[in-house]
């Protein structure tokens, strides 16, 4: 499954970039993802609230969450969002099957 990681570095993580490079980060992230039997598809640095986006292929969302937890424990990150892709047609079908949601107090 395809998962996107969107992350914002901590001050410590940003400071570490001064002694690193894109190639060094790419090598480190690739090795980490491969240890989880995944594949890094792309890694891009961003301007704005978030610093990095990575596209990763993993077997399940639980693997992605495990990767996220290890990354957060490193202290290099303030925030990492894990955003798995999904099948829009299945989501629409589920929404149509559900039909309505009763507001609290209007059950």
Buried (B, 14 or more C-beta within 10 A) or exposed (E): BEBBBBBBBBEEBEEBBEEEEEEEBBEEBBEBBEEBEBEBEEBEEEEEEBBBBBBBEBEEEEBBEEBBEEBBEEEBBBEBEBEBEEEEEEEEEEEEEEEEEEEEEEE
